[in-house]
Amino acid sequence: MNLNRSAPVDPTKMGVGKAIAVLTSGGDAQGMNAAVRATVRVGIYTGAKVYFVHEGYQGLVDGGDNIRQATWESVSMMLQLGGTVIGSARCQDFRSKEGRAKAACNLVKLGITNLCVIGGDGSLTGANEFRNEWSDNHYQSEAKHSSHLNIVGMVGSIDNDFCGTDMTIGTDSALHRIMEVVDAITTTVQSHQRAFILEVMGRHCGYLALVTALACGADWVFIPEMPPDEGWEDHLCRRLTYQRSIGNRLNVIIVAEGALDHHGKPITCDIIKNLVTKKLSFDTRATILGHVQRGGTPSAFDRILGSRMGVEAVMALLEATPDTPACVVSLSGNMAVRLPLMECVQVTKEVTKAMAEGRFEEAVKLRGKSFENNWNTYKLLAHVTAPDVKSNINIAIMNVGAPCAGMNAAVRSAIRIGILQGHSMLAVHDGFDGLAHGAIEPMTWGYVGGWTGKGGSNLGTKRSLPARMIEEISLNIAKFNIHALVIIGGFEAFVGGLELVTAREKYEELCIPLVVIPATVSNNIPGSDFSIGADTALNTITTTCDRIKQSAAGTKRRVFIIETMGGYYSNNNMCGYLATMAGLAAGADAAYIYEEQFGIHDLETNVEHLLEKMKTTVKRGLILRNEKCNANYTTDFIFNLYSEEGKGVFDCRKNVLGHMQQGGTPTPFDRNFGTKMGAKAVLWLTEKLKECYRHGRIFANTPDSACVLVMKKRATIFQPLSDLKEDTDSEHRIPKTQWWLKLRPILKILAKYKISLDTSETATMEHVIKKRGTV
């Protein structure tokens, strides 16, 4: 984020004398309630009055009871609800100038000059028009004390069709619904050796279809941005036949509802079903998902996204001046950014125009880097046949450390990309132990079929480090003629990689390129903002917290203390990522972690806070504690303390979540993330091997030949292992710098703590048009 340093402002006074209205408009999306909740609570925290506008723009035009003041308690228990609690409606009246004048009149009567709109591009365009007309003579009679209107938008759309943002609110949850259906249908289709066609939403944008295809390893995907080549019918049939010939019992085809051919004719489920049935005589079933995708509980990602966007939206409104253009708060990598609303709308419209004019390559680019990367990965994995000429390169792949969801997706894509590059791919079972004992076997394309949706580690994994068996490892690297190594795992993978690099001085066999792919529920790999597996664990914790909170809805006056993981079988892994992010996603009152030291005074403050809370209409509490956050303030200690101090006011229950956080099927994010990371790693190794080939053999001993593939802010980069040593707290198995710690004040403010929010760093407006290539 571009940051401007300014004089510190007291954030609890920023909104005094101001009023903010929040509305949801257009199609509903899971996570909208999280955004509404954050907007209301942060607005109240700044001293502003906050109003709900019920039923979208229709409520704004009709006024009256549709515009009601919000309270802190009125947004309680909203986080886990899908849809939008304050309602949304398509509004014809707001399209006319008279309707907008009525809306302005209703706002001015209540002294509201700040409007937060959560919706799609149509809703946000309407908001900008409303703002531009605000100071027209048409409104002057009412608006003389309200000279200008500030507008901030948040994009709520399951289609992820708004340019400028990586993810719109609701997209991740829609992918969860789709993948639940795909996983369920896959089992029945496999039983009968059927082909199955699934139509997902996306009239003008193929994001849902594309990510679904990547996440389930589909045979084909049809999206509006990239119509299939002429003769696609024969190509599709050849592909499906080939898949059956190598032993696959099912075929999966994903179709976006707006899919077209090169002549602009729709490609529907029925057209594909008839083609496959008539040409191949395959037993074929089609399913149209429809509005199921919009429904259900929001994912952890959408709750956190909505909450972060809500906080940023309030700050943007209160910092706005009459000259500030209407902005949209959005996500770029893991950073909240502000973008000029109409620039984003312009680029979004350019995508539609490019598609209409047949400039499909340009349409994919305009969609942004995230979409383009997904498309390129899909093309790599789905539409290529293995080369006839082999590279004579052997790449070994292994899992190290605790198992986590998404590891198998990374292994599958790494092996398949390697085969497509002409390499021989070797599987190492049981981590470094397997490498030392020769548990190594060649892998085929078909062997990893269906691995994307499987949790755990199919290769087997152990926590052993290589230093004590380095001799055996070097002998097996020579014996199996291994030229490069992919290590997928957690902190042990990182440390193991470093040990291999150190041993290069003594063992020439270890002078081969290697890459570590972060995969751990703890998300504690130095240099990387995200690890494969953390999203699945986070969703498991969040879902469990929802159920636990619900159980208190009838009982009242109950506080739950929940222990989360910081690392499996690791007596000193203290990463508080899961506790903090689950606290944000589940609406916790506190989250105790090692990185933010706490004492008896803090515990006392938290108990007093809950005693006060029990006097309100919200008579329940949720406390999260990282398992290794403090050796003395254990979960039992905190439970006993709260039970004693809360006697007569609330009672306590405790839950230790344990290994359920590591199990389960991977979330769409982890499947997609794992797939892309596996592919990138092998493509990088292929290039690195060319650089390291000298005098008829591979020799790699430079720091940049042993890297971690990290996700940093807006990009994935290969960072040398040796460079990351400086950023590592080895004793506690955590990085020295962790980006998510900046989100902890938000957790506390949303729980009604009177703490200070650092406003000395404010996000400046970024432009979309000039940086289009990197959006």
VENLINCOR-V922900 format. One record per backbone hydrogen bond with DSSP energy under -1.0 kcal/mol. CO is the residue of the C=O (numbers start at 1). NH is the residue of the N-H. Records with the same first field share a line. If there is no record, write none. Layout:
BEGIN
CO=NH  NH
END
This chain:
BEGIN
2=764
4=762
10=13
13=16
15=18
18=49
19=113
20=51
21=116
22=53
23=118
29=32
31=35
32=36
33=37
34=38
35=39
36=40
37=41
38=42
39=43
40=44
41=45
42=46
43=48
44=47
46=15
49=20
50=70
51=22
52=68
55=59
56=60
57=61
58=62
59=63
63=66
64=67
66=54
68=52
72=75
73=76
75=78
78=81
84=87
86=55
92=95
93=96
96=100
97=101
98=102
99=103
100=104
101=105
102=106
103=107
104=108
105=109
107=112
108=111
113=150
114=21
115=152
116=23
117=154
118=25
119=156
120=124
121=125
122=126
123=127
124=128
125=129
126=130
127=131
128=132
129=133
133=136
136=139
139=142  143
143=146
150=115
151=327
152=117
153=329
154=119
155=169
157=160
162=165
168=171
169=157
170=174
171=175
172=176
173=177
174=178
175=179
176=180
177=181
178=182
179=183
180=184
181=185
182=186
183=187
185=189
186=190
187=191
188=192
189=194
194=251
195=285
196=253
197=287
198=255
199=289
200=257
202=258
206=210
207=211
208=212
209=213
210=214
211=215
212=216
213=218
220=254
222=256
229=232
231=235
232=236
233=237
234=238
235=239
236=240
237=241
238=242
239=243
240=244
241=245
242=246
243=248
244=247
251=196
252=219  220
253=198
254=222
255=200
256=259
259=267
261=264
265=261
268=272
269=273
270=274
271=275
272=276
273=277
274=278
275=279
276=280  282
277=281
283=195
285=197
287=199
289=292
290=293
299=303
300=304
301=305
302=306
303=307
304=308
305=309
306=310
307=311
308=312
309=313
310=314
311=315
312=316
313=317
314=318
315=319
321=324
326=341
327=153
328=339
330=337
331=166
332=335
335=332
337=330
338=766
339=328
340=344
341=345
342=346
343=347
344=348
345=349
346=350
347=351
348=352
349=353
350=354
351=355
352=356
353=357
354=359
355=358
358=360
359=363
360=364
361=365
362=366
363=367
365=368
368=372
369=373
370=374
371=375
372=376
373=377
374=378
375=379
376=380
377=381
378=382
379=383
393=424
394=483  484
395=426
396=486
397=428
398=488
400=490
404=407
406=410
407=411
408=412
409=413
410=414
411=415
412=416
413=417
414=418
415=419
416=420
417=421
418=423
419=422
422=391
424=395
425=443
426=397
427=441
430=434
431=435
432=436
433=437
434=439
438=440
439=429
441=427
446=449
448=451
451=454
459=430
462=401
466=469
469=473
470=474
471=475
472=476
473=477
474=478
475=479
476=480
477=482
484=396
485=515
486=398
487=517
488=400
489=519
490=494
491=495
492=496
493=497
494=498
495=499
496=500
497=501
498=502
499=503
501=504
502=505
503=507
507=510
508=511
510=512
511=700
513=485
514=707
515=487
516=709
517=489
518=532
525=528
531=534
532=520
533=537
534=538
535=539
536=540
537=541
538=542
539=543
540=544
541=545
542=546
543=547
544=548
545=549
546=550
547=551
550=553
552=556
557=651
558=621
559=653
560=623
561=655
562=625
563=657
564=627
570=573
576=580
577=581
578=582
579=583
580=584
581=585
582=586
583=587  588
590=624
592=626
599=603
600=604
601=605
602=606
603=607
604=608
605=609
606=610
607=611
608=612
609=613
610=614
612=615
613=616
617=619
619=558
621=560
622=589  590
623=562
624=592
625=564
626=629
632=634
634=638
635=639
636=640
637=641
638=642
639=643
640=644
641=645
642=646
644=647
646=649  650
651=559
653=561
655=563
657=660
658=661
659=662
667=671
668=672
669=673
670=674
671=675
672=676
673=677
674=678
675=679
676=680
677=681
678=682
679=683
680=684
681=685
682=686
683=687
684=688
685=689
686=690
687=691
688=692
692=699
694=697
697=694
702=705
703=706
705=514
706=721
707=516
708=710  719
710=717
711=529
712=715
715=712
717=710
719=708
720=724
725=728
727=736
728=730
729=734
732=574
734=729
738=741
739=742
740=743
741=744
743=747
744=748
745=749
746=750
748=753
749=752
753=755
760=6
762=4
769=772
771=774
772=775
END
